[in-house]
Amino acid sequence: MKEFFTYLAASLFLLAFTIAPVTGFDDIVQALKSGNATQLARQFDQSVDLNIAGKSQTCNPAQGEALLKDFFAQHPVKNFQVIHKGQSAGSEFLIGQLQTRTGNYRVTLYMKLIGNRQLIQDISFEEAG
């Protein structure tokens, strides 16, 4: 009987990790802190709405990565700080302050649960006043 409960507990523990959504906030924050477009693009869904300083477009991960590489090359990152993050109905969002050598940007992103991963649907870099 003791073996049964041990097996049951171990099974439930493993099941909890296999069905829990994978949140990429840590990876996203690290990518933003280092200006790593490739690492950030790994968190993109198949289509992402990207807004950089008022220029908005819908693109695939490769296009988004190229645009972000260009942005980070023009605006080398000094730091990124999370201001707020939250979740609602299977979606998550993050708001932060990106400090670059050329100015500060307010970053907002929206993620949606796809399969068992939270993937970026929308990311915006707006000049902070």
N, CA, C and O atoms as a Tinker XYZ file with bonds, in Angstrom:
   516  protein
     1  N      0.819000   -1.196000    0.000000    73     2
     2  CA     0.000000    0.000000    0.000000    64     1     3
     3  C      0.867000    1.266000    0.000000    63     2     4     5
     4  O      0.550000    2.248000   -0.671000    81     3
     5  N      1.959000    1.225000    0.760000    73     3     6
     6  CA     2.864000    2.367000    0.819000    64     5     7
     7  C      3.484000    2.633000   -0.556000    63     6     8     9
     8  O      3.656000    3.785000   -0.955000    81     7
     9  N      3.818000    1.556000   -1.275000    73     7    10
    10  CA     4.386000    1.697000   -2.615000    64     9    11
    11  C      3.386000    2.356000   -3.564000    63    10    12    13
    12  O      3.762000    3.161000   -4.416000    81    11
    13  N      2.120000    2.008000   -3.409000    73    11    14
    14  CA     1.079000    2.584000   -4.250000    64    13    15
    15  C      1.023000    4.100000   -4.066000    63    14    16    17
    16  O      0.986000    4.841000   -5.048000    81    15
    17  N      1.017000    4.562000   -2.821000    73    15    18
    18  CA     0.942000    5.999000   -2.560000    64    17    19
    19  C      2.212000    6.726000   -3.015000    63    18    20    21
    20  O      2.139000    7.862000   -3.483000    81    19
    21  N      3.348000    6.092000   -2.884000    73    19    22
    22  CA     4.597000    6.681000   -3.369000    64    21    23
    23  C      4.544000    6.826000   -4.884000    63    22    24    25
    24  O      4.914000    7.868000   -5.426000    81    23
    25  N      4.085000    5.786000   -5.563000    73    23    26
    26  CA     3.956000    5.817000   -7.017000    64    25    27
    27  C      2.943000    6.886000   -7.438000    63    26    28    29
    28  O      3.185000    7.635000   -8.385000    81    27
    29  N      1.823000    6.954000   -6.741000    73    27    30
    30  CA     0.784000    7.931000   -7.051000    64    29    31
    31  C      1.304000    9.355000   -6.864000    63    30    32    33
    32  O      1.076000   10.217000   -7.712000    81    31
    33  N      1.991000    9.598000   -5.772000    73    31    34
    34  CA     2.529000   10.937000   -5.507000    64    33    35
    35  C      3.551000   11.332000   -6.574000    63    34    36    37
    36  O      3.536000   12.464000   -7.059000    81    35
    37  N      4.424000   10.416000   -6.933000    73    35    38
    38  CA     5.432000   10.699000   -7.958000    64    37    39
    39  C      4.770000   10.966000   -9.307000    63    38    40    41
    40  O      5.192000   11.863000  -10.037000    81    39
    41  N      3.751000   10.205000   -9.637000    73    39    42
    42  CA     3.042000   10.389000  -10.906000    64    41    43
    43  C      2.358000   11.750000  -10.963000    63    42    44    45
    44  O      2.431000   12.444000  -11.977000    81    43
    45  N      1.697000   12.129000   -9.879000    73    43    46
    46  CA     1.018000   13.426000   -9.840000    64    45    47
    47  C      2.019000   14.573000   -9.935000    63    46    48    49
    48  O      1.753000   15.578000  -10.595000    81    47
    49  N      3.155000   14.427000   -9.287000    73    47    50
    50  CA     4.202000   15.443000   -9.337000    64    49    51
    51  C      4.694000   15.633000  -10.773000    63    50    52    53
    52  O      4.804000   16.763000  -11.247000    81    51
    53  N      4.986000   14.543000  -11.456000    73    51    54
    54  CA     5.449000   14.620000  -12.843000    64    53    55
    55  C      4.367000   15.155000  -13.769000    63    54    56    57
    56  O      4.656000   15.929000  -14.681000    81    55
    57  N      3.140000   14.753000  -13.542000    73    55    58
    58  CA     2.027000   15.219000  -14.357000    64    57    59
    59  C      1.856000   16.729000  -14.229000    63    58    60    61
    60  O      1.572000   17.409000  -15.215000    81    59
    61  N      2.023000   17.245000  -13.040000    73    59    62
    62  CA     1.878000   18.686000  -12.830000    64    61    63
    63  C      2.873000   19.467000  -13.675000    63    62    64    65
    64  O      2.535000   20.533000  -14.190000    81    63
    65  N      4.085000   18.964000  -13.829000    73    63    66
    66  CA     5.090000   19.667000  -14.615000    64    65    67
    67  C      4.901000   19.478000  -16.113000    63    66    68    69
    68  O      5.321000   20.334000  -16.892000    81    67
    69  N      4.287000   18.393000  -16.531000    73    67    70
    70  CA     4.115000   18.176000  -17.968000    64    69    71
    71  C      2.924000   18.935000  -18.530000    63    70    72    73
    72  O      2.900000   19.227000  -19.726000    81    71
    73  N      1.930000   19.266000  -17.703000    73    71    74
    74  CA     0.773000   19.994000  -18.218000    64    73    75
    75  C      0.793000   21.470000  -17.857000    63    74    76    77
    76  O     -0.029000   22.237000  -18.359000    81    75
    77  N      1.713000   21.882000  -16.997000    73    75    78
    78  CA     1.791000   23.292000  -16.632000    64    77    79
    79  C      2.366000   24.090000  -17.799000    63    78    80    81
    80  O      3.316000   23.649000  -18.445000    81    79
    81  N      1.793000   25.264000  -18.071000    73    79    82
    82  CA     2.335000   26.069000  -19.160000    64    81    83
    83  C      3.744000   26.543000  -18.841000    63    82    84    85
    84  O      4.081000   26.827000  -17.692000    81    83
    85  N      4.551000   26.619000  -19.879000    73    83    86
    86  CA     5.914000   27.095000  -19.729000    64    85    87
    87  C      5.904000   28.605000  -19.944000    63    86    88    89
    88  O      5.553000   29.083000  -21.022000    81    87
    89  N      6.285000   29.340000  -18.925000    73    87    90
    90  CA     6.327000   30.785000  -19.011000    64    89    91
    91  C      7.742000   31.214000  -19.323000    63    90    92    93
    92  O      8.689000   30.773000  -18.672000    81    91
    93  N      7.888000   32.062000  -20.304000    73    91    94
    94  CA     9.208000   32.496000  -20.726000    64    93    95
    95  C      9.603000   33.862000  -20.204000    63    94    96    97
    96  O     10.498000   34.490000  -20.767000    81    95
    97  N      8.955000   34.353000  -19.126000    73    95    98
    98  CA     9.286000   35.683000  -18.623000    64    97    99
    99  C     10.770000   35.833000  -18.323000    63    98   100   101
   100  O     11.371000   36.847000  -18.676000    81    99
   101  N     11.367000   34.840000  -17.679000    73    99   102
   102  CA    12.793000   34.937000  -17.337000    64   101   103
   103  C     13.642000   35.041000  -18.596000    63   102   104   105
   104  O     14.564000   35.853000  -18.661000    81   103
   105  N     13.333000   34.221000  -19.595000    73   103   106
   106  CA    14.069000   34.268000  -20.861000    64   105   107
   107  C     13.868000   35.604000  -21.569000    63   106   108   109
   108  O     14.804000   36.158000  -22.145000    81   107
   109  N     12.650000   36.111000  -21.521000    73   107   110
   110  CA    12.338000   37.382000  -22.172000    64   109   111
   111  C     13.078000   38.527000  -21.493000    63   110   112   113
   112  O     13.678000   39.368000  -22.162000    81   111
   113  N     13.037000   38.558000  -20.171000    73   111   114
   114  CA    13.722000   39.617000  -19.427000    64   113   115
   115  C     15.220000   39.571000  -19.707000    63   114   116   117
   116  O     15.846000   40.608000  -19.926000    81   115
   117  N     15.790000   38.379000  -19.702000    73   115   118
   118  CA    17.221000   38.242000  -19.987000    64   117   119
   119  C     17.547000   38.703000  -21.407000    63   118   120   121
   120  O     18.553000   39.376000  -21.627000    81   119
   121  N     16.701000   38.344000  -22.361000    73   119   122
   122  CA    16.922000   38.764000  -23.751000    64   121   123
   123  C     16.857000   40.283000  -23.880000    63   122   124   125
   124  O     17.663000   40.883000  -24.591000    81   123
   125  N     15.907000   40.899000  -23.197000    73   123   126
   126  CA    15.788000   42.355000  -23.256000    64   125   127
   127  C     16.962000   43.034000  -22.556000    63   126   128   129
   128  O     17.461000   44.051000  -23.039000    81   127
   129  N     17.405000   42.494000  -21.436000    73   127   130
   130  CA    18.546000   43.079000  -20.714000    64   129   131
   131  C     19.821000   43.043000  -21.547000    63   130   132   133
   132  O     20.665000   43.932000  -21.438000    81   131
   133  N     19.956000   42.021000  -22.371000    73   131   134
   134  CA    21.177000   41.872000  -23.162000    64   133   135
   135  C     21.010000   42.329000  -24.613000    63   134   136   137
   136  O     21.973000   42.313000  -25.380000    81   135
   137  N     19.799000   42.735000  -24.992000    73   135   138
   138  CA    19.559000   43.136000  -26.379000    64   137   139
   139  C     19.721000   41.984000  -27.351000    63   138   140   141
   140  O     20.221000   42.166000  -28.461000    81   139
   141  N     19.296000   40.795000  -26.934000    73   139   142
   142  CA    19.465000   39.580000  -27.729000    64   141   143
   143  C     18.182000   39.289000  -28.518000    63   142   144   145
   144  O     17.242000   38.691000  -27.993000    81   143
   145  N     18.159000   39.716000  -29.773000    73   143   146
   146  CA    16.977000   39.548000  -30.621000    64   145   147
   147  C     16.677000   38.079000  -30.897000    63   146   148   149
   148  O     15.511000   37.690000  -30.966000    81   147
   149  N     17.708000   37.265000  -31.053000    73   147   150
   150  CA    17.515000   35.843000  -31.344000    64   149   151
   151  C     16.819000   35.145000  -30.187000    63   150   152   153
   152  O     15.876000   34.381000  -30.394000    81   151
   153  N     17.278000   35.404000  -28.977000    73   151   154
   154  CA    16.667000   34.793000  -27.790000    64   153   155
   155  C     15.225000   35.266000  -27.614000    63   154   156   157
   156  O     14.355000   34.484000  -27.231000    81   155
   157  N     14.974000   36.535000  -27.890000    73   155   158
   158  CA    13.625000   37.076000  -27.768000    64   157   159
   159  C     12.700000   36.465000  -28.821000    63   158   160   161
   160  O     11.556000   36.127000  -28.519000    81   159
   161  N     13.188000   36.322000  -30.049000    73   159   162
   162  CA    12.373000   35.779000  -31.142000    64   161   163
   163  C     11.997000   34.317000  -30.908000    63   162   164   165
   164  O     11.002000   33.847000  -31.460000    81   163
   165  N     12.763000   33.597000  -30.111000    73   163   166
   166  CA    12.414000   32.202000  -29.782000    64   165   167
   167  C     11.087000   32.116000  -29.036000    63   166   168   169
   168  O     10.455000   31.060000  -29.003000    81   167
   169  N     10.670000   33.224000  -28.440000    73   167   170
   170  CA     9.423000   33.259000  -27.675000    64   169   171
   171  C      8.246000   33.747000  -28.522000    63   170   172   173
   172  O      7.129000   33.852000  -28.015000    81   171
   173  N      8.479000   34.047000  -29.809000    73   171   174
   174  CA     7.420000   34.550000  -30.686000    64   173   175
   175  C      6.512000   33.416000  -31.146000    63   174   176   177
   176  O      6.952000   32.282000  -31.330000    81   175
   177  N      5.228000   33.748000  -31.329000    73   175   178
   178  CA     4.299000   32.838000  -31.985000    64   177   179
   179  C      4.606000   32.877000  -33.490000    63   178   180   181
   180  O      5.519000   33.584000  -33.916000    81   179
   181  N      3.858000   32.132000  -34.282000    73   179   182
   182  CA     4.084000   32.088000  -35.732000    64   181   183
   183  C      3.881000   33.448000  -36.385000    63   182   184   185
   184  O      4.465000   33.738000  -37.429000    81   183
   185  N      3.061000   34.268000  -35.772000    73   183   186
   186  CA     2.816000   35.624000  -36.241000    64   185   187
   187  C      2.831000   36.535000  -35.017000    63   186   188   189
   188  O      2.191000   36.239000  -34.009000    81   187
   189  N      3.560000   37.638000  -35.109000    73   187   190
   190  CA     3.663000   38.553000  -33.975000    64   189   191
   191  C      3.456000   39.982000  -34.463000    63   190   192   193
   192  O      3.959000   40.373000  -35.517000    81   191
   193  N      2.710000   40.752000  -33.681000    73   191   194
   194  CA     2.541000   42.174000  -33.965000    64   193   195
   195  C      3.683000   42.909000  -33.279000    63   194   196   197
   196  O      3.833000   42.841000  -32.059000    81   195
   197  N      4.478000   43.605000  -34.065000    73   195   198
   198  CA     5.671000   44.282000  -33.566000    64   197   199
   199  C      5.542000   45.775000  -33.826000    63   198   200   201
   200  O      5.328000   46.201000  -34.961000    81   199
   201  N      5.675000   46.565000  -32.769000    73   199   202
   202  CA     5.605000   48.017000  -32.874000    64   201   203
   203  C      6.904000   48.577000  -32.312000    63   202   204   205
   204  O      7.190000   48.433000  -31.124000    81   203
   205  N      7.679000   49.212000  -33.168000    73   203   206
   206  CA     8.934000   49.818000  -32.739000    64   205   207
   207  C      8.868000   51.309000  -33.032000    63   206   208   209
   208  O      8.887000   51.733000  -34.187000    81   207
   209  N      8.789000   52.096000  -31.965000    73   207   210
   210  CA     8.778000   53.563000  -32.064000    64   209   211
   211  C      7.746000   54.062000  -33.072000    63   210   212   213
   212  O      8.046000   54.916000  -33.906000    81   211
   213  N      6.536000   53.528000  -32.991000    73   211   214
   214  CA     5.440000   53.986000  -33.835000    64   213   215
   215  C      5.309000   53.291000  -35.176000    63   214   216   217
   216  O      4.329000   53.516000  -35.886000    81   215
   217  N      6.267000   52.454000  -35.542000    73   215   218
   218  CA     6.179000   51.699000  -36.793000    64   217   219
   219  C      5.713000   50.290000  -36.458000    63   218   220   221
   220  O      6.424000   49.515000  -35.819000    81   219
   221  N      4.503000   49.977000  -36.904000    73   219   222
   222  CA     3.872000   48.718000  -36.530000    64   221   223
   223  C      3.727000   47.801000  -37.736000    63   222   224   225
   224  O      3.404000   48.244000  -38.838000    81   223
   225  N      3.974000   46.504000  -37.506000    73   223   226
   226  CA     3.734000   45.519000  -38.556000    64   225   227
   227  C      3.557000   44.139000  -37.938000    63   226   228   229
   228  O      4.000000   43.869000  -36.821000    81   227
   229  N      2.898000   43.283000  -38.695000    73   227   230
   230  CA     2.742000   41.888000  -38.315000    64   229   231
   231  C      3.788000   41.100000  -39.085000    63   230   232   233
   232  O      3.922000   41.251000  -40.299000    81   231
   233  N      4.528000   40.257000  -38.373000    73   231   234
   234  CA     5.613000   39.537000  -39.036000    64   233   235
   235  C      5.784000   38.137000  -38.451000    63   234   236   237
   236  O      5.239000   37.817000  -37.395000    81   235
   237  N      6.548000   37.318000  -39.155000    73   235   238
   238  CA     6.877000   35.992000  -38.648000    64   237   239
   239  C      8.107000   36.126000  -37.742000    63   238   240   241
   240  O      8.718000   37.194000  -37.706000    81   239
   241  N      8.480000   35.076000  -37.015000    73   239   242
   242  CA     9.610000   35.190000  -36.087000    64   241   243
   243  C     10.923000   35.637000  -36.739000    63   242   244   245
   244  O     11.666000   36.414000  -36.140000    81   243
   245  N     11.220000   35.166000  -37.942000    73   243   246
   246  CA    12.471000   35.554000  -38.610000    64   245   247
   247  C     12.478000   37.046000  -38.947000    63   246   248   249
   248  O     13.483000   37.729000  -38.748000    81   247
   249  N     11.357000   37.543000  -39.456000    73   247   250
   250  CA    11.259000   38.969000  -39.764000    64   249   251
   251  C     11.349000   39.801000  -38.487000    63   250   252   253
   252  O     12.031000   40.825000  -38.448000    81   251
   253  N     10.655000   39.348000  -37.447000    73   251   254
   254  CA    10.693000   40.051000  -36.165000    64   253   255
   255  C     12.095000   40.091000  -35.584000    63   254   256   257
   256  O     12.532000   41.112000  -35.053000    81   255
   257  N     12.791000   38.977000  -35.689000    73   255   258
   258  CA    14.170000   38.917000  -35.195000    64   257   259
   259  C     15.052000   39.921000  -35.935000    63   258   260   261
   260  O     15.848000   40.623000  -35.312000    81   259
   261  N     14.914000   39.992000  -37.262000    73   259   262
   262  CA    15.716000   40.930000  -38.057000    64   261   263
   263  C     15.425000   42.381000  -37.662000    63   262   264   265
   264  O     16.344000   43.190000  -37.536000    81   263
   265  N     14.152000   42.703000  -37.469000    73   263   266
   266  CA    13.786000   44.062000  -37.069000    64   265   267
   267  C     14.341000   44.397000  -35.686000    63   266   268   269
   268  O     14.821000   45.507000  -35.457000    81   267
   269  N     14.273000   43.438000  -34.770000    73   267   270
   270  CA    14.799000   43.672000  -33.426000    64   269   271
   271  C     16.322000   43.783000  -33.424000    63   270   272   273
   272  O     16.880000   44.587000  -32.676000    81   271
   273  N     16.997000   42.988000  -34.249000    73   271   274
   274  CA    18.464000   43.105000  -34.353000    64   273   275
   275  C     18.841000   44.511000  -34.807000    63   274   276   277
   276  O     19.774000   45.116000  -34.279000    81   275
   277  N     18.111000   45.019000  -35.784000    73   275   278
   278  CA    18.362000   46.372000  -36.274000    64   277   279
   279  C     18.102000   47.402000  -35.168000    63   278   280   281
   280  O     18.898000   48.321000  -34.971000    81   279
   281  N     16.995000   47.245000  -34.455000    73   279   282
   282  CA    16.660000   48.164000  -33.362000    64   281   283
   283  C     17.748000   48.147000  -32.290000    63   282   284   285
   284  O     18.208000   49.203000  -31.855000    81   283
   285  N     18.161000   46.945000  -31.861000    73   283   286
   286  CA    19.178000   46.841000  -30.814000    64   285   287
   287  C     20.544000   47.345000  -31.295000    63   286   288   289
   288  O     21.335000   47.830000  -30.487000    81   287
   289  N     20.830000   47.238000  -32.593000    73   287   290
   290  CA    22.089000   47.770000  -33.133000    64   289   291
   291  C     22.081000   49.303000  -33.100000    63   290   292   293
   292  O     23.098000   49.931000  -32.805000    81   291
   293  N     20.924000   49.893000  -33.404000    73   291   294
   294  CA    20.796000   51.350000  -33.392000    64   293   295
   295  C     20.660000   51.910000  -31.982000    63   294   296   297
   296  O     21.017000   53.059000  -31.723000    81   295
   297  N     20.141000   51.090000  -31.075000    73   295   298
   298  CA    19.884000   51.521000  -29.696000    64   297   299
   299  C     20.470000   50.484000  -28.734000    63   298   300   301
   300  O     19.728000   49.680000  -28.171000    81   299
   301  N     21.798000   50.496000  -28.540000    73   299   302
   302  CA    22.417000   49.494000  -27.656000    64   301   303
   303  C     21.818000   49.530000  -26.246000    63   302   304   305
   304  O     21.676000   50.594000  -25.642000    81   303
   305  N     21.480000   48.367000  -25.748000    73   303   306
   306  CA    20.785000   48.247000  -24.463000    64   305   307
   307  C     21.751000   48.428000  -23.299000    63   306   308   309
   308  O     22.841000   47.857000  -23.270000    81   307
   309  N     21.315000   49.243000  -22.342000    73   307   310
   310  CA    22.051000   49.406000  -21.086000    64   309   311
   311  C     21.421000   48.563000  -19.982000    63   310   312   313
   312  O     22.126000   47.964000  -19.171000    81   311
   313  N     20.075000   48.521000  -19.957000    73   311   314
   314  CA    19.381000   47.769000  -18.903000    64   313   315
   315  C     17.904000   47.614000  -19.264000    63   314   316   317
   316  O     17.368000   48.335000  -20.105000    81   315
   317  N     17.277000   46.664000  -18.611000    73   315   318
   318  CA    15.825000   46.479000  -18.717000    64   317   319
   319  C     15.284000   46.187000  -17.330000    63   318   320   321
   320  O     15.852000   45.389000  -16.584000    81   319
   321  N     14.186000   46.839000  -16.991000    73   319   322
   322  CA    13.568000   46.646000  -15.681000    64   321   323
   323  C     12.077000   46.370000  -15.853000    63   322   324   325
   324  O     11.377000   47.101000  -16.553000    81   323
   325  N     11.605000   45.311000  -15.210000    73   323   326
   326  CA    10.177000   44.979000  -15.239000    64   325   327
   327  C      9.437000   45.944000  -14.321000    63   326   328   329
   328  O      9.806000   46.120000  -13.160000    81   327
   329  N      8.395000   46.565000  -14.850000    73   327   330
   330  CA     7.555000   47.460000  -14.058000    64   329   331
   331  C      6.349000   46.701000  -13.521000    63   330   332   333
   332  O      5.968000   46.853000  -12.360000    81   331
   333  N      5.752000   45.880000  -14.387000    73   331   334
   334  CA     4.552000   45.135000  -13.986000    64   333   335
   335  C      4.411000   43.904000  -14.871000    63   334   336   337
   336  O      4.748000   43.934000  -16.055000    81   335
   337  N      3.915000   42.837000  -14.292000    73   335   338
   338  CA     3.553000   41.658000  -15.081000    64   337   339
   339  C      2.328000   41.031000  -14.443000    63   338   340   341
   340  O      2.091000   41.172000  -13.244000    81   339
   341  N      1.558000   40.339000  -15.261000    73   339   342
   342  CA     0.344000   39.726000  -14.756000    64   341   343
   343  C     -0.195000   38.691000  -15.716000    63   342   344   345
   344  O      0.380000   38.429000  -16.772000    81   343
   345  N     -1.327000   38.101000  -15.318000    73   343   346
   346  CA    -1.950000   37.090000  -16.158000    64   345   347
   347  C     -3.456000   37.127000  -15.996000    63   346   348   349
   348  O     -3.988000   37.551000  -14.970000    81   347
   349  N     -4.127000   36.668000  -17.046000    73   347   350
   350  CA    -5.579000   36.625000  -17.048000    64   349   351
   351  C     -6.042000   35.655000  -18.122000    63   350   352   353
   352  O     -5.659000   35.782000  -19.285000    81   351
   353  N     -6.849000   34.703000  -17.743000    73   351   354
   354  CA    -7.495000   33.775000  -18.681000    64   353   355
   355  C     -6.521000   33.141000  -19.675000    63   354   356   357
   356  O     -6.774000   33.158000  -20.880000    81   355
   357  N     -5.423000   32.589000  -19.189000    73   355   358
   358  CA    -4.483000   31.898000  -20.060000    64   357   359
   359  C     -3.528000   32.799000  -20.815000    63   358   360   361
   360  O     -2.716000   32.315000  -21.604000    81   359
   361  N     -3.608000   34.089000  -20.590000    73   359   362
   362  CA    -2.713000   35.046000  -21.231000    64   361   363
   363  C     -1.860000   35.727000  -20.171000    63   362   364   365
   364  O     -2.243000   35.811000  -19.004000    81   363
   365  N     -0.710000   36.206000  -20.590000    73   363   366
   366  CA     0.171000   36.922000  -19.680000    64   365   367
   367  C      0.640000   38.199000  -20.355000    63   366   368   369
   368  O      0.674000   38.290000  -21.582000    81   367
   369  N      1.002000   39.187000  -19.539000    73   367   370
   370  CA     1.527000   40.426000  -20.089000    64   369   371
   371  C      2.670000   40.923000  -19.227000    63   370   372   373
   372  O      2.799000   40.555000  -18.059000    81   371
   373  N      3.491000   41.761000  -19.822000    73   371   374
   374  CA     4.636000   42.324000  -19.136000    64   373   375
   375  C      4.815000   43.758000  -19.609000    63   374   376   377
   376  O      4.698000   44.051000  -20.799000    81   375
   377  N      5.099000   44.639000  -18.673000    73   375   378
   378  CA     5.402000   46.033000  -18.980000    64   377   379
   379  C      6.754000   46.336000  -18.349000    63   378   380   381
   380  O      6.994000   45.998000  -17.190000    81   379
   381  N      7.628000   46.968000  -19.106000    73   379   382
   382  CA     8.948000   47.265000  -18.572000    64   381   383
   383  C      9.557000   48.515000  -19.171000    63   382   384   385
   384  O      9.010000   49.119000  -20.093000    81   383
   385  N     10.704000   48.888000  -18.623000    73   383   386
   386  CA    11.457000   50.058000  -19.071000    64   385   387
   387  C     12.787000   49.586000  -19.645000    63   386   388   389
   388  O     13.600000   48.993000  -18.936000    81   387
   389  N     13.005000   49.852000  -20.935000    73   387   390
   390  CA    14.252000   49.505000  -21.608000    64   389   391
   391  C     15.121000   50.753000  -21.679000    63   390   392   393
   392  O     14.732000   51.760000  -22.271000    81   391
   393  N     16.296000   50.677000  -21.072000    73   391   394
   394  CA    17.236000   51.794000  -21.115000    64   393   395
   395  C     18.282000   51.495000  -22.183000    63   394   396   397
   396  O     18.963000   50.470000  -22.137000    81   395
   397  N     18.398000   52.412000  -23.150000    73   395   398
   398  CA    19.393000   52.255000  -24.210000    64   397   399
   399  C     20.327000   53.462000  -24.189000    63   398   400   401
   400  O     20.087000   54.431000  -23.467000    81   399
   401  N     21.375000   53.397000  -24.973000    73   399   402
   402  CA    22.320000   54.519000  -25.049000    64   401   403
   403  C     21.705000   55.738000  -25.723000    63   402   404   405
   404  O     22.204000   56.853000  -25.572000    81   403
   405  N     20.626000   55.529000  -26.462000    73   403   406
   406  CA    20.003000   56.638000  -27.189000    64   405   407
   407  C     18.712000   57.125000  -26.554000    63   406   408   409
   408  O     18.125000   58.097000  -27.030000    81   407
   409  N     18.256000   56.476000  -25.494000    73   407   410
   410  CA    17.018000   56.878000  -24.835000    64   409   411
   411  C     16.330000   55.703000  -24.168000    63   410   412   413
   412  O     16.807000   54.569000  -24.214000    81   411
   413  N     15.204000   55.999000  -23.551000    73   411   414
   414  CA    14.439000   54.972000  -22.841000    64   413   415
   415  C     13.174000   54.622000  -23.613000    63   414   416   417
   416  O     12.577000   55.463000  -24.284000    81   415
   417  N     12.782000   53.350000  -23.499000    73   415   418
   418  CA    11.592000   52.846000  -24.187000    64   417   419
   419  C     10.725000   52.072000  -23.208000    63   418   420   421
   420  O     11.217000   51.312000  -22.374000    81   419
   421  N      9.429000   52.286000  -23.330000    73   419   422
   422  CA     8.465000   51.493000  -22.567000    64   421   423
   423  C      8.168000   50.254000  -23.412000    63   422   424   425
   424  O      7.765000   50.360000  -24.570000    81   423
   425  N      8.370000   49.093000  -22.821000    73   423   426
   426  CA     8.141000   47.833000  -23.523000    64   425   427
   427  C      6.878000   47.198000  -22.960000    63   426   428   429
   428  O      6.747000   47.026000  -21.748000    81   427
   429  N      5.961000   46.854000  -23.835000    73   427   430
   430  CA     4.781000   46.094000  -23.427000    64   429   431
   431  C      4.709000   44.857000  -24.313000    63   430   432   433
   432  O      4.937000   44.921000  -25.521000    81   431
   433  N      4.387000   43.738000  -23.686000    73   431   434
   434  CA     4.209000   42.525000  -24.482000    64   433   435
   435  C      3.068000   41.699000  -23.927000    63   434   436   437
   436  O      2.773000   41.702000  -22.731000    81   435
   437  N      2.447000   40.997000  -24.845000    73   435   438
   438  CA     1.287000   40.158000  -24.551000    64   437   439
   439  C      1.601000   38.752000  -25.027000    63   438   440   441
   440  O      2.019000   38.546000  -26.167000    81   439
   441  N      1.394000   37.785000  -24.140000    73   439   442
   442  CA     1.660000   36.384000  -24.475000    64   441   443
   443  C      0.377000   35.577000  -24.330000    63   442   444   445
   444  O     -0.474000   35.872000  -23.491000    81   443
   445  N      0.261000   34.555000  -25.163000    73   443   446
   446  CA    -0.911000   33.682000  -25.139000    64   445   447
   447  C     -0.442000   32.238000  -25.039000    63   446   448   449
   448  O      0.589000   31.865000  -25.598000    81   447
   449  N     -1.216000   31.434000  -24.317000    73   447   450
   450  CA    -0.892000   30.020000  -24.156000    64   449   451
   451  C     -1.195000   29.276000  -25.456000    63   450   452   453
   452  O     -2.343000   29.206000  -25.895000    81   451
   453  N     -0.145000   28.722000  -26.061000    73   451   454
   454  CA    -0.260000   27.922000  -27.281000    64   453   455
   455  C      0.350000   26.563000  -26.952000    63   454   456   457
   456  O      1.551000   26.462000  -26.702000    81   455
   457  N     -0.479000   25.519000  -26.953000    73   455   458
   458  CA     0.005000   24.210000  -26.500000    64   457   459
   459  C      0.323000   24.308000  -25.023000    63   458   460   461
   460  O     -0.562000   24.578000  -24.211000    81   459
   461  N      1.580000   24.090000  -24.668000    73   459   462
   462  CA     1.958000   24.232000  -23.258000    64   461   463
   463  C      2.976000   25.359000  -23.069000    63   462   464   465
   464  O      3.672000   25.401000  -22.055000    81   463
   465  N      3.065000   26.286000  -24.055000    73   463   466
   466  CA     4.010000   27.405000  -23.967000    64   465   467
   467  C      3.293000   28.740000  -24.087000    63   466   468   469
   468  O      2.330000   28.878000  -24.842000    81   467
   469  N      3.769000   29.709000  -23.340000    73   467   470
   470  CA     3.309000   31.082000  -23.492000    64   469   471
   471  C      4.160000   31.712000  -24.588000    63   470   472   473
   472  O      5.379000   31.815000  -24.444000    81   471
   473  N      3.529000   32.132000  -25.680000    73   471   474
   474  CA     4.247000   32.710000  -26.814000    64   473   475
   475  C      3.835000   34.162000  -27.014000    63   474   476   477
   476  O      2.674000   34.525000  -26.828000    81   475
   477  N      4.805000   34.982000  -27.396000    73   475   478
   478  CA     4.554000   36.408000  -27.599000    64   477   479
   479  C      3.674000   36.604000  -28.830000    63   478   480   481
   480  O      3.980000   36.122000  -29.920000    81   479
   481  N      2.579000   37.322000  -28.627000    73   479   482
   482  CA     1.656000   37.677000  -29.702000    64   481   483
   483  C      1.884000   39.116000  -30.160000    63   482   484   485
   484  O      1.726000   39.443000  -31.336000    81   483
   485  N      2.260000   39.967000  -29.203000    73   483   486
   486  CA     2.365000   41.396000  -29.463000    64   485   487
   487  C      3.481000   41.972000  -28.594000    63   486   488   489
   488  O      3.534000   41.707000  -27.393000    81   487
   489  N      4.367000   42.755000  -29.198000    73   487   490
   490  CA     5.420000   43.424000  -28.435000    64   489   491
   491  C      5.599000   44.829000  -28.989000    63   490   492   493
   492  O      5.611000   45.040000  -30.201000    81   491
   493  N      5.735000   45.781000  -28.077000    73   491   494
   494  CA     5.799000   47.182000  -28.466000    64   493   495
   495  C      6.933000   47.890000  -27.721000    63   494   496   497
   496  O      7.120000   47.702000  -26.519000    81   495
   497  N      7.683000   48.706000  -28.464000    73   495   498
   498  CA     8.739000   49.548000  -27.903000    64   497   499
   499  C      8.349000   50.994000  -28.192000    63   498   500   501
   500  O      8.430000   51.444000  -29.334000    81   499
   501  N      7.927000   51.720000  -27.161000    73   499   502
   502  CA     7.502000   53.106000  -27.330000    64   501   503
   503  C      8.476000   54.021000  -26.603000    63   502   504   505
   504  O      8.866000   53.750000  -25.468000    81   503
   505  N      8.867000   55.109000  -27.268000    73   503   506
   506  CA     9.777000   56.054000  -26.634000    64   505   507
   507  C      9.146000   56.599000  -25.361000    63   506   508   509
   508  O      7.995000   57.036000  -25.359000    81   507
   509  N      9.921000   56.566000  -24.277000    73   507   510
   510  CA     9.448000   57.079000  -22.990000    64   509   511
   511  C      9.863000   58.544000  -22.875000    63   510   512   513
   512  O     10.998000   58.911000  -23.176000    81   511
   513  N      8.928000   59.359000  -22.439000    73   511   514
   514  CA     9.189000   60.796000  -22.359000    64   513   515
   515  C      9.924000   61.253000  -21.165000    63   514   516
   516  O     10.185000   62.448000  -21.020000    81   515
